[in-house]
Amino acid sequence: MDSLLTVAAWADTDATVPANLYQWWWIFGVDSGVGNGALIDGTESMTLEFDKSVGAAMIAFLYTGGTGGATNNLARISISGFASDPGAVGVPYYGVLVKNVSYANGTVSFDYLNDNGSDYGQVMFSNPAASAGRTLKITGAVSPNGDATGWYAALFQVDVQEAWSGPRLNATSVPHNTIASYQTADSLLTIKGFSDRNAVTPNNLGRYQDECFGVYGGPGGNVVDTNESLTLQFKGGIGLSRLDTVYSSGVVSISGFLSDPGLVDHSAGTSGAGYSGGVLTFTMVNGGLHAFYFTNRAASAGQTLRINVDVNAGSQFGIALVGYANARTLIGPDVPSNVSSSAARVWRSKL
C-alpha cells in the first residue's frame, strides 16, 4: 500500500519468466505450474524490489527446508542483489533453523533446516542500506552440508526499515542475551544493560525480533522495565538526535543531560514531557512505534544517558532505534514548520 516493496514471482532462477504469486494461509510462494504453488521450489525464484528509501530488516521463512534426507534435511537458500554486506544473521524463534550464514559478491547464503511448518526461520539484516533501491532475488537448492534430495521455501514475512537517516543503531544490530555492552562500528555510541536502576550491576542486552531492544529478562522481556536501566554513552561532540520506541508504556525518564535536550515528538507518543536538573521525563501514550527527535544534541554530547521507568506504574520502554549526530549537525526537526521563509541555527555549547 505504501509502494515501498514490490514482490514478484518467476518460473526460472534468472527471474526472466513471470509466474503467479500464490498465497496460502500465512505463507506465499510461486505458482509456475510445476511443484507446489504455495512454495518456491524447483527452478522458481522470487524477487523483492525495495524503494530507494528503505531496505530489508528481516525476511522470515516458514514451510522451508530440505526434503528426502534421512538425518539432515538442509536447503541452501540464497538471496542475491545486495549492494554491500547487509549484516545478515539467523535468529531462532523456537529452534536454530538458519545456519552457516555467509556473504559474498552481493549474495547472502545460508543453510535452512526443515522446519516442518511449525517454526520460523528469521534472517535479520543490520544494514538496510545494502538493499535500499535494490531488487533482491531468492532462490534455493539442496545444501551440500546435508543429505536432502529436494528443497522448498515459503515467505512468511518481510520487514522493511528506513535506510538513510544518519548514524544510528538499529535493533537488528544488538546481540540477544549474549553481552551486556555493545559499541557501534564507528565507536561513537556504546549501550549497556543493567539489572538495577543506578546502572551498577551489568545485565545482558536483549532484543525482540527486529523490532526493539532493551535489557534481557524482567516481566516485559527485552525492554527496560521494573528496576532495570540502560545507558547510552556518546563520544565527545556526538549527541542524541533521535530515539524510536515501540511496545512502551507508563512513565519514562532519561537522565544525564547537560541542559534541556529539546524533545520534539511529532508522533504524539508522549504526554506531560518536562525537563529538570538533567532529567527528561515523559509518559507514553500508547505502545505504537514513535520517533522522538532532539534539537539540542550538545545537551548529550560526550555524556552517558540513563533510561529508567517508573517501577510502580507498570511502565516499560522498548528501543527501536537510536540516532546520533555531531552536535553541530542540522536535522529536519531543528527547522520550525510553516513559521518563516528562513531559519537560523544557534549552536548551544556546554562550555
N, C-alpha and C positions, 0 to 999 in steps of 0.2 A: 504493500500500500504506500510506503514511503519511497519506493523506487531506489532503495539503497542496495538491493540484492536481486539478481536475476538468476533463476535456476533453469537449466536446460538439460534435456536427455538426448543421448546419442547411441546409435546401434553399434558403433565401432570405437576402438580405443583412440583413434586420431580425432574424434569428435567432428566428423565431416558428414555423417549420415544421420539426420534427425530421427528421433523416436519420441513416443509419447511418455510423459511423466505419469506415474501411477501412484496413487495414494491409497494405502490400506491401513485403517485404524490410525495408529500414531507413527507410521513409517511411510517413506516414499522412495520409489525406485524408478527403473527404466523398463518400459514395456515395448520391446523391439519386435515382439512376435516370437522370440526364442527365449527359453528359460522361464523363470518366474517373473511376472510383470511387476511385482511389488519390490523386487530386488535389483541391484546392479550385479550382473553376473555374466559369464561367458566373455564376449568381446565388447560388452557395453561400457559406456563411460557416462559421467555426469559432470557438468560444469557449473561453477558458482562465479558469477560476474559481479564484482563489487564496485559501487560508486567510488570515485576518487577520494571522497571524504572519509570513508570507513574501510576497515579491514576485518579479517576473521579474528574473533576472540575465542570461540570454541566451536568445534564440529563434533557432534555426538552421534554414535552409531548404535544400532540395535538389529537383531537378527543378522549378525555378521560373523564371519569366521571361515575356517576351512572345513571341508566335509570329506568323508570316506576314509579317514585315518583311524588307526587303532588306538593310539595313545596321545598324539599331539596334533590336533586339528588346527593348524595355523594358516591364516591367509596373509598375504603380503599386500597391504593397501598402500597406494602411492597417491600423493596429492602434489601436482606439479603446477608451475606458473608463478611461484613467488619471486619477487624482485630481489630479495635477500633472505637471510636466515630469519624465519618467523618466531624462533624460540619455542618450538613445539615440545610438549611434554604430555605423557599419558597420565591421567588422574583416575584412580579407582573409584567406582561407585559402590559396588559390593565387593568385587574381586579385581585382581590385576589382569586385565584383558589386553591392554596395549603394551607391547614390549619392543625392545630393540629399535627405538626411535632414532632416525638419522636424517641429516640434511646434506644435500649436495646438488650444486648446479640448478637451483630453483625448485628442487623436489624434496618433499618430506616423505619418507617411507617408514613403515612400521609393521611389525607382526601383530596379528589380532587373533587371539584365542577364541574359538567358537563360543558365543555367549548363550546358545540355546534359547534365544529370545527372552531371557529372564534377567539380563543385566545390560548396562550401558557402557560403551567404550567412549570415554571422553578425551578428546585431544584438544588441549588448550594452547593458545599462542600468546606469548608475552609481547610480541612486536606486531601490532595490527598494521603498521605502515608497510610491512613487507607484502601485503596483499591488497593494499588500497589501490583502486583503479585497475586491478588485475583480474584476469579470468583464471580461476583455479580449475584443474581437471582431476577428477577422482577416477582411478582405475584400480583393478585388482588382479591377483594371480595367486597361485599356490606358493606358499612360503618354502624356501629351501631349508628352513630350520625345523620343519615338522614332517609328518607323514601323510598329510592330506592329499587327496586326489582331485579335489574340486574346491571352489570358493564361492562366496556370495557376500554382498554387503547391502545395507539399507541405511539411509539417513534418518535420524530421529530429530535432530535439532541443529540449527546453525545460528550462532550468535555473532553479531557484528559490534564493533566498537569504533568510536571516532579515532581517526588516525593521526591528525595533526592538531595538537593543542599545546605545543611547547613541551619542555621537560616535565615528566610525570612518572608516577609509579602506579601501574595497573595492578589490580587484584590478581591477575594471572601470573604476575612475576613473583609473588610471595609464596615460598615453600610452605607446605601444610604439615604442621606438627613435627618439624624436624629441627628447627633452630629458633632461638629467642631473639636474634638480631639479624637484620638484613640491610645491606647497603646497596644503593643503586649503582649501576655500572659506571656512572660518571662521578661517583663518590661524593655527590652533593647532598644526599639525603640518607640518613640512617634511621630505620624504625626498630623499636624494641618493645617486646611484650613483657608484662609484669603481672604477678598474681595479687599484688597489693596496691592500694590507692596511692601510695607515696613513691612508687616506681623503684623499689629496692630489691625485691625478690624476682629474678627472671622467670619467665614462663614462655613456652613455645608460642610462636605465632600460628594462627590457624586461618584457613581460607574456606569459604563456602562456594564450591564450583568456581565459575569465573566471575561471580557477582560481587563479592565483598571479602574483606579480611578483618581480623581482629586478634584477640587473644584466644588461644585454643582452650576448649573446655568451658566450664561455667554453665549456668542454666540456659543461656541463649546459644552457646556454642559458636566459636569463631567470630565473635563480636567483642566489644568492650562492654562488660556488664558487672553487676554486683561490686566487689571490691577490686576488680581488675583496673589496670591502667595501660596505656600505650603511649610511647613517646615518639615524636618526630624531631630529629636533630638535624639542623641545617648548617652547612658550611658558611663561613663568613661571606657576607654580601649576598647570600641567597636566602630568600624567604618564601613563605607560604603564599601561593597565588590562587589556589583552588582546592576545594575539598568536597568530593562527592560522597554521598551516603545513601544507603538503602537498608531496609529492614530495621529502622531505628525508631525509638520511641522514648518519651519522657524527657527528663532534664539532663542536658549535656553541658559540661564545662571544659574549656581548653585554656590552660594556664601557661605562663611563661612569656607572654608578650611584653615588649618594652613600652608599648603605647597601644592606643586603640587600633586594631588591625584593619578597620574599615570593612566590616562584613557587608556583602551585597548578596541578597537572596532573591533572585528573580523568580525562582521556582515556588516561592511562598511555602517553603517547607518548615519554617520556624515561626514561633511567636515569642514575644517578650524578650527579644535579644537585647543584651546590655553588656557593657564593658566597665570594669572597675579594678584597679590595682593589679594589672597584669592578667586578669582572668576574663575571658569571654564566656558568657552563659546564655543558653537559649533552650527553648522547649520544642521538641519535634512535634509537628502537627499530624503527620502520618508516616507510614513506613514505606512510601514510594521512593523512587530514585530522585534525588535532589542534588543540584550542583550549587555550591556556595563559593563565592569569589571574595578576594581580599585586596582592597585597593592600596593598602599601606604595607607593602612587603618588607619595608625597613623595620616594622614592628616585630618581625620574627627572624630577620636576617642574623645568622650565626647563633640563633637561640635553640634551646630544646623545649619544645611544647609538650605538655602532658594532657592527655584526654582522659577524663573521668565521667562517670554518670552518677546520678542520684541513686544511691543504694536502696533508698526507701520508697522509690516511686515506680518500681518495675521498669526501669529505664535500660536501654541498650543502644549501642552505636556501632553500626557496621560500615566500614570504609570501602567505598567502591573505587576511589581514585584520589591520589594526592598530586596536585600540580605545584610546581615551584619555579621561581624565576629570579633573576638578578633584581635587586631592589630598585634599579633604575629602568626596568623594562616597562613599557606601556602595554597594557592589555585592554581588551574591549570594555569591560565594566568600569574602567577608570573614566571613561568619557560619558558625561551625563546625556541622557536620551532626550532629544527634541527640546533642548534648552537654548542652545546657541549655535551659530554657524562655525564657531571655533572654540577650542578648549586648550587651556594652558595647564600643564602638569607641574605641580610643585613637589619636588622630591623631598620627602621628610628624612631627617637624619637622626640617628640615635645619639649623636655627639652633643 
